[in-house]
Amino acid sequence: MVESAGAIDIYILIICGTIMMFLFAGGIILFLNSYQKRILSNQLKMQEMEVKHQQELFYGNLESMENERKRISRDLHDEVGAALSTTRLIVCQIQEKDTDDAQTLTEECKKMIDKTMDNIRRISNDMLPHGLEEFGLEYAIEELCDKVMMASDIDIDFDSEDYHGVNKKAELVIYRIVQELLNNSLKHARATEINIGIQKPDEEEDYLITYQDNGIGFEYPVPRKKAGLGIMNIENRVKMIFGSMKLFTQPQQGFRIEIKVPVSILLQNEN
């Protein structure tokens, strides 16, 4: 009887042990399954966020392009169109005047034509920067800086070290980035000094583009919904040339941005 009872106890222990092993194994399986679902859920959320971010950049770029078209259309209508209409009116008046009056109107007509030509050059330069294709990025940025300094009280220092580039499309993107940054400083920063640099640090495979002003700055980072279109446009343009950017700013502490662009992109021959 004792041996029989001992054998029953062993069987019970074996059965209980087997059940516990199944329960333990089941628990591990459930845990792994739950963990995999959690990872998959997080991956899906990250993908959704990335897709949403790309959409925001895409639509932001579209809006920027549309605003640029509207601005050019408005400039053509308001400045060139109005100037040509006035010129036409002056020409009509010349036909009805005597010699002295005709001479005065002719001079006015010449001045109006000269002003219209200047406006056309300005609008054309906004669409395609003067000197970029002929003389390169450094020349175009220097010209841009000179124009900003002539139109404002801002002192701009532009320094370029050992820069070499042949990819005009990439250079145009960089020019537009600098132009956007200068416009932001003019409109919002209340800056008096701006420093712009293009250099290639030793043993680096990227060109470093730096832009800094001593303006009022702003809270950063900011929620994406509150992010300005200008920053989104810059982010989008940096991605277009396979670059990366870091932004540093706080209220009353100025603004600084560092952009790295692969040398291979700028040295890439478009032909």
C-alpha positions in Angstrom: 0.0 0.0 0.0 2.9 2.3 0.8 4.5 1.6 -2.5 1.2 2.2 -4.3 0.7 5.5 -2.5 4.3 6.6 -3.4 3.7 5.8 -7.0 0.5 7.8 -7.1 2.3 10.8 -5.5 5.0 10.5 -8.2 2.3 10.4 -11.0 0.6 13.4 -9.4 3.9 15.3 -9.3 4.7 14.4 -12.9 1.2 15.5 -14.0 1.4 18.7 -12.0 4.9 19.4 -13.4 3.8 18.8 -16.9 0.8 21.1 -16.5 3.1 23.8 -15.0 5.5 23.4 -17.9 2.6 23.8 -20.4 1.3 26.8 -18.5 4.8 28.3 -18.4 5.4 27.6 -22.1 2.0 29.1 -22.8 2.8 32.2 -20.8 6.0 32.7 -22.7 4.2 32.3 -26.1 1.6 34.8 -25.0 4.2 37.2 -23.9 6.2 36.9 -27.1 3.0 37.3 -29.1 2.0 40.4 -27.2 5.6 41.8 -27.5 5.6 41.2 -31.2 2.2 42.9 -31.6 3.5 45.9 -29.6 6.6 46.2 -31.7 4.5 45.9 -34.9 2.1 48.5 -33.6 4.9 50.9 -32.8 6.5 50.4 -36.2 3.1 51.1 -37.9 2.8 54.3 -35.8 6.3 55.4 -36.8 5.5 54.7 -40.4 2.2 56.7 -40.2 4.1 59.6 -38.6 6.8 59.5 -41.3 4.1 59.4 -44.0 2.3 62.3 -42.4 5.5 64.2 -42.1 6.4 63.6 -45.8 2.9 64.7 -46.7 3.3 67.9 -44.7 6.6 68.6 -46.4 5.1 67.9 -49.8 2.1 70.1 -49.4 4.2 72.7 -47.8 6.4 72.7 -50.9 3.4 72.9 -53.1 2.1 75.8 -51.1 5.4 77.6 -51.3 5.5 77.1 -55.1 2.0 78.4 -55.5 2.8 81.4 -53.3 5.8 82.1 -55.5 3.7 81.9 -58.7 1.2 84.2 -57.2 3.9 86.7 -56.1 5.4 86.7 -59.6 2.0 87.1 -61.2 1.2 90.0 -58.8 4.5 91.7 -59.6 4.0 91.3 -63.3 0.5 92.7 -63.1 1.1 95.5 -60.6 4.5 96.7 -61.7 5.2 95.7 -65.3 1.6 95.8 -66.4 0.9 99.2 -64.8 4.1 100.6 -66.2 3.4 99.5 -69.7 -0.2 100.9 -69.5 1.2 104.3 -68.3 3.8 104.2 -71.1 1.1 103.6 -73.7 -0.9 106.5 -72.3 2.1 108.8 -72.5 2.7 107.8 -76.1 -0.9 108.6 -77.0 -0.5 112.0 -75.4 2.7 112.7 -77.3 0.7 112.6 -80.6 -1.6 115.4 -79.3 1.1 117.8 -78.0 3.3 120.4 -79.5 7.1 120.1 -79.8 8.0 121.2 -76.3 5.4 119.1 -74.6 6.3 116.2 -76.7 9.9 116.4 -75.7 8.9 116.3 -72.0 6.6 113.4 -72.4 9.2 111.5 -74.4 11.7 111.9 -71.5 9.0 110.6 -69.1 8.3 107.7 -71.4 12.0 106.8 -71.5 12.2 106.9 -67.7 9.1 104.7 -67.5 10.6 102.2 -69.9 13.9 102.1 -68.0 12.0 101.5 -64.7 10.0 98.7 -66.3 13.2 97.0 -67.6 14.6 97.2 -64.1 11.5 95.5 -62.7 11.6 92.8 -65.3 15.3 92.1 -64.4 14.4 91.9 -60.7 11.5 89.5 -61.3 13.7 87.5 -63.6 16.4 87.4 -61.0 13.9 86.1 -58.4 13.1 83.2 -60.7 16.7 82.5 -61.7 19.5 84.2 -59.7 21.8 86.4 -61.7 25.3 85.0 -62.1 24.6 81.6 -60.6 25.0 79.7 -63.8 27.8 81.9 -65.2 29.9 82.5 -62.0 28.7 80.0 -59.4 27.1 79.8 -56.0 29.6 82.1 -54.1 29.1 85.0 -56.6 25.3 84.6 -56.5 25.2 84.6 -52.7 27.5 87.6 -52.5 25.2 89.5 -54.9 22.2 88.5 -52.8 23.9 89.7 -49.6 24.9 93.0 -51.2 21.3 93.6 -52.2 20.0 92.9 -48.7 22.6 95.2 -47.1 21.6 98.0 -49.6 17.9 97.6 -48.7 18.4 97.3 -44.9 20.6 98.2 -41.9 21.8 94.6 -41.6 25.5 93.9 -41.7 26.2 90.6 -43.5 29.5 88.7 -43.4 29.8 85.9 -46.0 32.8 83.6 -45.9 33.4 80.6 -48.2 36.5 78.4 -47.9 37.7 75.9 -50.5 34.2 75.6 -52.1 34.0 73.7 -55.4 30.8 72.7 -57.1 29.5 71.8 -60.5 26.0 70.7 -59.8 24.0 73.8 -60.6 20.7 72.3 -59.5 22.1 71.6 -56.1 23.6 75.0 -55.9 20.3 76.6 -56.8 18.7 74.7 -53.9 21.4 76.0 -51.5 20.9 79.5 -52.9 17.1 79.3 -52.2 17.8 78.1 -48.7 20.0 81.1 -48.0 17.5 83.4 -49.6 14.7 82.0 -47.4 16.8 82.4 -44.3 17.7 86.0 -45.2 14.0 86.8 -45.9 13.1 85.3 -42.4 15.8 87.5 -40.8 14.5 90.6 -42.6 10.8 90.0 -41.8 10.8 88.5 -38.3 14.2 88.4 -36.6 15.0 92.2 -36.1 18.6 91.2 -36.7 21.5 93.7 -37.2 24.2 91.1 -38.0 24.2 88.0 -40.1 27.0 85.5 -40.6 27.0 83.0 -43.5 29.7 80.4 -44.2 30.4 77.6 -46.5 33.3 75.3 -45.6 34.6 71.7 -45.7 36.0 70.7 -42.3 39.1 68.5 -42.5 38.4 64.8 -43.0 34.7 65.5 -43.5 32.7 64.1 -46.5 30.2 67.0 -46.3 30.2 70.7 -46.9 29.1 72.6 -43.8 26.8 75.6 -44.5 26.2 77.8 -41.5 23.8 80.7 -41.1 23.5 82.8 -37.9 21.8 86.1 -36.9 21.6 88.1 -33.7 17.9 88.5 -33.9 15.1 87.8 -31.4 15.0 84.1 -32.0 12.0 81.9 -31.1 11.0 78.9 -29.0 12.5 75.7 -30.5 11.5 73.0 -31.0 7.9 73.9 -31.7 5.0 71.6 -32.4 4.9 70.6 -36.0 1.4 72.1 -36.4 2.8 75.5 -35.3 6.0 75.2 -37.3 6.4 78.0 -39.8 6.2 77.3 -43.5 9.7 78.8 -44.0 11.3 76.1 -41.8 9.4 73.4 -43.5 10.5 74.6 -46.9 14.1 74.6 -45.7 13.8 71.1 -44.4 12.3 70.0 -47.7 15.0 71.6 -49.7 17.8 70.1 -47.6 16.3 66.7 -48.2 16.3 67.4 -51.9 20.1 67.5 -51.9 20.4 64.6 -49.4 21.6 66.8 -46.7 20.9 67.2 -43.0 20.3 70.2 -40.7 20.5 71.2 -37.1 18.7 74.3 -35.8 19.6 76.3 -32.7 17.5 79.1 -31.4 15.7 80.4 -28.3 13.9 83.6 -27.5 16.3 86.6 -27.3 19.3 84.3 -28.2 19.5 84.7 -31.9 19.2 82.0 -34.6 21.7 79.5 -36.0 21.3 76.7 -38.5 23.9 74.2 -39.6 23.4 72.3 -42.9 25.6 69.5 -44.2 25.5 68.6 -47.9 27.5 65.6 -49.3 30.5 66.6 -51.4 29.5 63.9 -53.9 26.2 65.8 -54.6 27.9 69.2 -55.3 30.6 67.6 -57.4 28.2 65.6 -59.4 28.3 66.7 -63.0 24.8 67.1 -64.4 26.0 66.2 -67.8 
